[in-house]
Amino acid sequence: MLKKYVVIPALIAALYCALVFMFMPVSFGTVQIRVAEALTVLPYFTPSAIYGLFIGCLLANIIGGAGILDIILGSLSTLVAAFLTYKVKNKWLAPIPPIVINMFVIGYVLNVYYGMNYWLAVVSVGAGQLVSCMGLGLLLLLQLEKYKERLFE
């Protein structure tokens, strides 16, 4: 019980934060590939990952100096995307919710903060999310699938 509701979410939150700051130059800004977003496939395995991703994103945005709009909307979009990923039962579709939700929400945030054309921001964030979630995330999911009983049960 402790592992499922405390340890796993805490580890995911810590790993998300660590990845954001390890790749800081591309984790924030108008062109971003947030490598930590690869972890957004984890709710496919366990609902415990939903909270870990939300807390990790929230902390990374606060510590990373994101504006209040990004802290709130970015973290909430991660929460919603993580929940939807948990509901997706097809491993090939698991990366889709964070891609779609973040491209529109973070696209809006970039439009507000940087005056970036909204649709250009949507495409830019979507491209970064494709790399992180569909590229890295799907690779992660396929590797973790071999060990899911040991890691997440």
N, C-alpha and C positions, 0 to 999 in steps of 0.2 A: 504494500500500500504506500509506504514512504517513498519507495523507488518510483512508483508510477505517478504520484501526485506532487512530489517535491524534487526528487533527485533528477529525473529526466527533464522536467521543465527548466530547472536551474542550469543544468548542463547545456541545454539548447540555447538558453538566453545568454549564457557566458560565451559560448562558441559564436553565436550571432554577433555579439559585441566585438569579440576578438577579430573576427573576419572583417567587420566594417572598418576597424581601425588599422588592421594590417594592410588593407587596400584603400586607405583613406582618400588618396587622390582621385579615385574613380567611384567612391561611395556616395559622394554628394556632388551637387552642381547640375549644370544644364545637360551635360553628357555624362551619363553614369552607367556603370556596370557594377551593381552592388553584389559582389561575390557571395555575401552572406545570404542572399535570396535563394541560393541553391538549396538552403535548408528548408525552404517552404514546401518541399515535398514530404517532409517528415510526418505531417498529420495523416498522410496516407496509411501510415503504420500504427499510429497511436494518437488519441485525442489529447494526450498530455502535451504533445508538441504545440498545440494551439496556444496555450498559455506561455510556453517558453519562447515562441516566436514573437508574440505580442510584447512580452516584457523585454526581450532582447532588442527589438526594434525601438521600443519606447526609450530604453536606456541609451542606445546608440545615438538616437536623434537628440536626446537631451545633452548628453556628454559631447557629442559632435558639433554642437552649436547650431543646430537647425532652428529655424524660426518656429514660433508657436503653432502656426498653421500646419507646418510639416510635422511637428511633434504630434499634434492631435490627429490630423487626417492621415498622415503616413502610418502611424501606429494602428489606428482603427482600420485602415484598409488592409494592413497585414493581418489583423485579427479576423476580419471578414473572409479574406482570402484563405486563411488557414482553416477556418471552419468549413468553407466550401470544398477545400482540398480533402478534408477528412470525409466529407460526404461522397466524394468521387470514388468509385470502386474500380475504375479502370486505370491501371498504372500509367498508361500512355497519355491519359488526360489529366492526371494529377497536377502537372505544372501549369495548366491553363488558368485556373482562378487567379493566382498571383500575377500572372502576366496581364490579363485583361483588366483586373481591378486597378492595379498599380499604374498601368499606362494612362488610364483616364484620370485617376485621383492625383497622382504625382505630376502628371501633365498639367493639371489645373494649378497645382502648387507652384510649379516652375513658371507658369504663365503669370501668376500673381506676384511672385518674388522677383523674377528676372525680366518680366515683360516679354517673355518668349512667346511667339505665336503658339496658340493652344494646340493646333493640329500638328505642328512641327514638334512640340514638346511631347505629345502623345506618341508620335512615331519614334522619337528619340528614346523615351522611356521604354516603349514597347520593344525596341531593338535590344536595349540593355537587358531587359527582363527575359527576352528570348535566349540570350547567351547564358544568363545566370540560371534561370529556371528550367528551360527546355534542354539546354546544353549540359551545364554542370549538374543541375538538379536531377535530371533524368538519369544521368550516369550514376549519381549518388544513390538514387532510388534502386536502380538495377543491382548495384553492389550490395546495398543493405538488405535487399530482399533475401539474399542467401542466409542472412543471420537474424532475420526478424524475430524468430522465437526467442533467441538468446538475449537480444537487445531490448525488445519492447514488450515482452509478455511477463 
